[in-house]
Amino acid sequence: MNDWQRKSPLEWETYVNKLVKIVAVEKHEFEGWVLTVDPVSASIVLATFPENEKVFISFVMGHAVQEVKILQEGDSDMEQRLARIAAPEESQVYSPEELEKRKNALKTWLETNHIPVGEQGELGRTLSVAGVLTIDPPYGPEQCSSSNEIILARVQGLVQGYLDKQ
């Protein structure tokens, strides 16, 4: 076990959102912004931003790390840029009013298509379809849940079709 692998997760966390230079076995060198460090394998996930290209992600296995040197601290802009890698654009944040509007519109559409739907939960935020499927906020196909795979697939298809028409 090398020095890098002996560090604690709290020590590894100090490298996140920083530009680093890593020296690995056989004198291989890597440079990039640390997205995260795997607490089990001590592997480092690096992000680089080649000009006019999308982000490039690379992994340096923990057992191969010999030295990690911090080159630059990340500013708030870089931290946000790195955070967007893990949370793609599709994962929007909706206001409570927008969520209510999405829920009601989907519920109305399902009822119009003769699909039995109700609300459940303390705040009525979850839609229940025929008592065998639930749809949680923000009410997309990914938020559908059911133990019946056939019903799940069909309702997910319906919800996706509904969203595509919007």
Secondary structure, 3 states (H helix, E strand, C coil): CCHHHHCCHHHHHCCCCEEEEEEEHHHCEEEEEEEEECCCCCCEEEEECCCCCCCEEEEECHHHEEEEEEEEECCHHHHHHHHHHHCCCCCCCCCHHHHHHHHHHHHHHHHHCCCCEEEECCCCCEEEECCCEEECCCCCHHHEECCCHHHHHHHHHHHHHHHHHC
